[in-house]
Amino acid sequence: MKNFEHVDARSLAEASRLLTEKPSVAIAGGQDLLCMMKDGLLEPARVVNLKSIPGLSRIVYDEAKGLSIGALVTLSELEEHPAVRQLYPAIAQAAGLVGSPQIRNLGTAGGNLCQKPRCWYYRGHFPCLRRGGDYCSAAAGQNRYHCILGGDPCYMVHPSDLAVPLVAFGARVEIAGPKGRRSVPLEEFYIPPRVDVTRETILRPGEVVTAIVVPPARGRISAFVKFAERGAWDFAVASVAVVVQKGEDGKLMGGRVVLGGVAPVPWLAPKASEALTGSELSEAAFGRIAELALEGAQPLAQNGYKVPLTKSLVRKALRMAVNA
Amino acid sequence: MAEGKGGVSRRGFLKGFGTGVVGAAVAAKVRLGEAAPQTSPGWDGKVPVVLRVNGKEYRLLLEPRTTLVRAIREHLGLTGTKVVCDRGECGGCTVLMDNKPVYSCQVLAVEAQGHEITTIEGLVQAEELDPIQKAFVEHDAMQCGFCTPGQIMAAKGLLLKNPSPTREEILRGMSGNLCRCAAYPGILRAVESLAKKAQG
């Protein structure tokens, strides 16, 4: 890791200024950032500490406004928060499945959403479009962990577990930067490779995530399931979050099906989400939703297994949500 | 350093063997004494850092890129904490920060300021091993022993938060620590023995 200047920001305005004066990165929990720096993938002249800014580490639940998760809330705090566990179980489940206890004790909600790709060609200094190379090494390389949806020209998968249920709940990201504040739906926070292969998020220089705001739960039920090769401390091979409402007629209504680990961004499956409305609580109905969720999947040479795997996770998530 | 009481420790011998290393250590100490308070990096890129480790305060001059584990091992000489993967994947560097287990390779030393750090050396009270250390010995919870300090600190953190964890909770609480010798059954027995004691 190259040496750098380390500055504690005292306010969001100061952080924005510090971040734009010279090549800089913002540090929250540092659980991904320090790996990027140790691997020489980021070599900032300055590291701006966000943990010194007051007011960014609160979880606030309000029945009318919903859930506000400060960017510096740790994954442990999120997982253990009573209101999150009770009203947004998929969010608590996802937070609790990130990395290991040590990572969850330092890793933050904001940082989890801003993780860099885990593709081994990206991290391993191989030719990589995302790092300015001429081609994607994964396209014809070792691609068993790569994407089956939304790839081309880059076949990374988005590494965040937390983003999957947050998109399913319709969360928004609050951002502060040199030009003031803005708020965007989380699904619009991520940039698909077809739009810009060199950027993962819409964050502009000097901008930082300040909070994640989740709409009121209002009786919605949810579940998150994650499949990984190891039982602990592993990234998702595939994951699914389901948020839905049970109608009085015993059928489902409204809601979203979101897939993780299978696309370069958290993958909101529109047809499957629409099909939730009016769906019966039967295995056959869940099977149809799973088929729709994976519609259009284009596996690479080594990752065809992700299609049936993810379908079964969709069915499992639906069962978990309605039986909770 | 609590080492080599009435004898020559392996590490002490290795250290003494390289006179260059000793010379460097002395030079660092001299500079440390002269350090004036400063907020921006000096000509050598170093900044003053105050760490509280095992209840003691240490004033150091470190490059901002220095991770907590490097500060603990190379600047404080507390070498019980190990660097293994250096990427937050194996748990060998686990220490407690405000009583919570963290990977000390994934923390910048400058950002550990203001927190209470506990390393494996901090568990021994007046020559008496911590109950977790005793349990690891009693239950044969190691083979080569290299991951053991990290395992013990992870167990300490788990038990501080949850004095009577279930088997499931122990497996989850210890899931951030790898043991390449696969002494997992012994580790589980050791932590379970303490959980049972806590339950009555």
HADDOCK unambig.tbl for C-alpha pairs under 7 A between the chains (distance, minus, plus):
assign (segid A and resid 1 and name CA) (segid B and resid 65 and name CA) 6.82 0.50 0.50
assign (segid A and resid 3 and name CA) (segid B and resid 63 and name CA) 6.75 0.50 0.50
assign (segid A and resid 3 and name CA) (segid B and resid 64 and name CA) 6.63 0.50 0.50
assign (segid A and resid 3 and name CA) (segid B and resid 65 and name CA) 5.27 0.50 0.50
assign (segid A and resid 4 and name CA) (segid B and resid 64 and name CA) 6.37 0.50 0.50
assign (segid A and resid 4 and name CA) (segid B and resid 65 and name CA) 6.53 0.50 0.50
assign (segid A and resid 5 and name CA) (segid B and resid 41 and name CA) 6.84 0.50 0.50
assign (segid A and resid 5 and name CA) (segid B and resid 64 and name CA) 6.56 0.50 0.50
assign (segid A and resid 6 and name CA) (segid B and resid 64 and name CA) 6.01 0.50 0.50
assign (segid A and resid 30 and name CA) (segid B and resid 106 and name CA) 6.76 0.50 0.50
assign (segid A and resid 31 and name CA) (segid B and resid 106 and name CA) 5.95 0.50 0.50
assign (segid A and resid 34 and name CA) (segid B and resid 106 and name CA) 6.41 0.50 0.50
assign (segid A and resid 35 and name CA) (segid B and resid 87 and name CA) 5.82 0.50 0.50
assign (segid A and resid 100 and name CA) (segid B and resid 175 and name CA) 6.15 0.50 0.50
assign (segid A and resid 100 and name CA) (segid B and resid 176 and name CA) 4.65 0.50 0.50
assign (segid A and resid 101 and name CA) (segid B and resid 173 and name CA) 6.27 0.50 0.50
assign (segid A and resid 101 and name CA) (segid B and resid 176 and name CA) 6.16 0.50 0.50
assign (segid A and resid 102 and name CA) (segid B and resid 101 and name CA) 5.37 0.50 0.50
assign (segid A and resid 102 and name CA) (segid B and resid 102 and name CA) 4.24 0.50 0.50
assign (segid A and resid 102 and name CA) (segid B and resid 103 and name CA) 5.89 0.50 0.50
assign (segid A and resid 102 and name CA) (segid B and resid 176 and name CA) 6.51 0.50 0.50
assign (segid A and resid 103 and name CA) (segid B and resid 102 and name CA) 6.75 0.50 0.50
assign (segid A and resid 105 and name CA) (segid B and resid 100 and name CA) 6.98 0.50 0.50
assign (segid A and resid 105 and name CA) (segid B and resid 102 and name CA) 6.57 0.50 0.50
assign (segid A and resid 232 and name CA) (segid B and resid 175 and name CA) 5.77 0.50 0.50
assign (segid A and resid 233 and name CA) (segid B and resid 175 and name CA) 6.90 0.50 0.50
assign (segid A and resid 233 and name CA) (segid B and resid 176 and name CA) 6.44 0.50 0.50
